[in-house]
Amino acid sequence: MSRNINRLIAQIMVRQPPAPLCMSLRLYARWSHRSPAKVLLPYKENPNLKKEKIIDLDPSIIKKSHGRESVLNVEDDNAKQPERHKQSTLPPEKSIQIKQKREENLKKRKFYLSQQKVFDDKGDIIYEKLKESDGRISTLLVKLKSKKERLRLGQTLVEGWRLITDGLEAKCKLKYVIFSRTEELNKLKPFLPKTGVVFYKVSYKEMQLWSDVETSPGIFGVFETPTPENVKMLSKPLPLHFICDNIRVPGNLGAILRVAVGAGCEKVLLSKGCVDVWDPKVIRSAAGAHFRLPIYHSIEWNEMPSHLEKNTSIFVADSNTTSSSEGDDTEGIENFERNQLPVLPYYGVEFSTLPHTTLIIGGETEGISQDSYSLATTKNGVRLNIPLQRGVDSLNTGMATAVIAFEIRKQLIQTWTKEKLSRQMLQSN
């Protein structure tokens, strides 16, 4: 039957004109799944078929060639084997010694890490390399980013090797160092203690995720939050206090703290309502002032007199020099105490004649509060003004603090130098 069918198909293909290629493909697809005895290709009158030349090889030649290759391969393997053995195999005594040294180094490293030692026998810093997204780093940094957790733990996060060295120079206790490049540790070596610090190495990508700046310096430090009693000042301070009243901008508070350290302020008092003093932005703008200055934060106004000296003179840095009480009754009552305080330019006061000075600085948005004016009236305070050019209302809070603070410093230093010279003259005579 199959032969008859094939003959009929051949006769039809010969009589009819050649079908297009698509039809032939369809016919081929239909017949292929039925396992036909023969497959008929599209008909062509003069098919051009290429004949391939068949080369007959003597089987003896093939055997000889295979034999040579096998001999060569065996010889090459035999020649390479001694070299491999020479490279891989070592005398058993040396291999045992190497294993023992490795085990000893691992034991020493584990012991040093358990004891929180900073340096090994060679003087190198001991650190632990962590994998990506390690849970210890994430839990620690998440807590330190929260104000509530920072207060509960009593720890502070700083970023950059300069702030870490400032804390170490101030003898603050360093707990953790998280870094990505070992070159950063070389800058800390002269200041690091021998024990008590844990070092973690992570990738720079992970450091960027937790950083508060665009380009991360690649190193974090976690300190125990210094208390005002534990801060060690490098030089004798001036008889000067700062009171920060409603400073809400972190950059302004950091600038005030930086001025306080530079001018030699004795301590800084922050009223309740100021920005968190340990905020990362405040720490960066203060440039290490937190480790060199006693700072009292979140003080109620009824407790403020207890933090001041008894014989202090209070001055209010106020750009508003008007003394009129026009307006409704509530504004008149609020401005009554402010109007009672006289207004003087900052250079018009002889600060050297005063035993102690307290300067109140207000925020740019809120300004001086009524509590500050009432505290100043009880101490016979004075409002200080910085004369400016026409068209300029006021200066930045940090700039105004710097102008007044360094005027106080200049007067005190000039008076002390004059007294010192007079004493030397008396002693020489």
Secondary structure, DSSP 4 states (H G I P E B T S, - for coil): -HHHHHHHHHHHHHHSPPPPHHHHHHHHHHHHTT--S--PPPP-SS---PPPPPPP--HHHHHHHHHHHHHHHHHHHHHHHHHHHHHH---HHHHHHHHHHHHHHHHHHHHHHHTTBSB-TTSPBP-EEPPTT-HHHHHHHHHHTSHHHHHHHTEEEEESHHHHHHHHHTTPPEEEEEES-THHHHTTGGG--SBS-EEEE--HHHHHHH-SSSS--SEEEEEEPPPTTT---SSPPPSEEEEEES---HHHHHHHHHHHHHHT-SEEEEETTSPPTT-HHHHHHHTTGGGTS-EEEEE-TTTGGGGS-TT-EEEEE-S-------S-HHHHHHHHHHHHS-EEEGGGS-GGGSS-EEEEEEBTTTBS-HHHHHHHHHTT-EEEE----TT-----HHHHHHHHHHHHHHHHHHHHHHHHHHHHHHHH-
